[in-house]
């Protein structure tokens, strides 16, 4: 569904609860409201949109990969919502104002154990972001 004009994730309806991978890059999305209806998502690609708020993602307990490259995440506290995504292993934040340093490649978060759902998770996530060069 990349490059589609989708005004809201809610437009996808509720019949996709078993969907595991969703690609909505460059779809002009401004938020992820309604994403919780896709409760089986393991990979969510929403790069190159205008997303600035992550609370809807906190309900995706099976999420393993989240690509948020080139969105509008400005508030570091938004990363706190990712603490509920205990299976999250790969996170791309490149090109967002919240990104602690510019990097030419994807970011990865590796967790040794499930993080707690506390404000300290923000620092936990940031300390575990690894930047690497893009692969050609």
N, C-alpha and C positions, 0 to 999 in steps of 0.2 A: 504494500500500500504506500510505499515511498512516493513522494512527490504528488500525493493526492491532496485535494482540498477538503480537509476534515475540520469542521469548526469545533468539534468536541469528541472526546473518546466515547461519550455517552451515545453518540450517533451509531456506534457499532452494535448497540443493543446488548441483550443479556444472554443470547444463545451461543456465545463462544466461551463458555466457562471451562472447556477442556483445552483451549488454545495454549500452546506452550511458548511459541515464539511470535513476536509481533514487531513489525518494522513500520514505523511511522515517521521516518526522517523526512524533513522538508515538507511538512504537511500544514504549516502555519498554525500549529497548536499553541495555545497560550496557557493551557493548564491540562492536568491529567485527571480531572474529576470524572468519575465513572469507571476508572481503571480497575477498581476492586471487583467489578463484575467478572473480570478475567482472572479468576482466582488461581488458575493453574499455570500462570505465566512463569517461565523460567528465564526468558531472555526478552528484554524490552529495549528496542532501538528507537530513540526519539531525538536523534541529533538534528541540529540545524532547525530548531523551532524557536519559540519565545517563552519557554517554560521558566517560571521563577519560583514555584512553590512545589514542595515534594510530599506534603502530608498524605495525598492519596496513595502514594507508593508504599506507605508504611503498612498497608493491609495485604501486600503481596508477599506472603510468608515463604513461598517457594522460589522467589526471584534469585537468580544466580548471577545474572549479567544485566547491567544497566548502562546504556550509552546515552549520555546527556551532553555530548560534545556540542559546542556553539549554541548554548541556550542563554538565558538571562538570569542565572542563579547568582545573586549578589550577596545574600545573607548566609553566612557560614552556619548559622543555627539551623538552616534547612537540612543540613546533613544529619542532624539528630534523628529525623524521621527514618533514615535508613537503618537505624539500630534495630528496628523491628524486622528487618529483612535479614534474618539470621543466616541464610544460605548465600547471601551476596558475596561473590568472590571477585568480580570484575566490575569496575566503575570507571567510566570515562567522563572526566570533567573539563577536558581541554577546551579552551576558548570561552569559558565562563568567567565572569568577574570574580567569583568565589575561589577560583583556582589559585592555590598559594604561590605558584610560580608557572610561568609559561613553559609549555613542553610541546615538542613536535609530535608526540605520540600518545597513545592511549594510556590511561592510568589504571592500575590494578590495586585492588584491596585484597590482601590475604589475611584471613582471620585464623588464629590457632584455636579459638574457642568462641562460643556464641557471646556477643557483647551484651551487656545489660542495657536496658532501655533507660538510660540516665543521660543528663546533659554532658557528662564526661565522655560520652560516645563520640561527640563532635571531635574532640582532640584525638580519640582513639582512631577514628577514620583518617583524619588528616595525617597522623603520624605513620599510617600504613599505606599511604598512596605512593606508588612507585611510578616514576615517569620513564618512558623509554621512547626511542625514536620510532617513527612510523615505518612499517615494513612496505617496501615497494612491490 
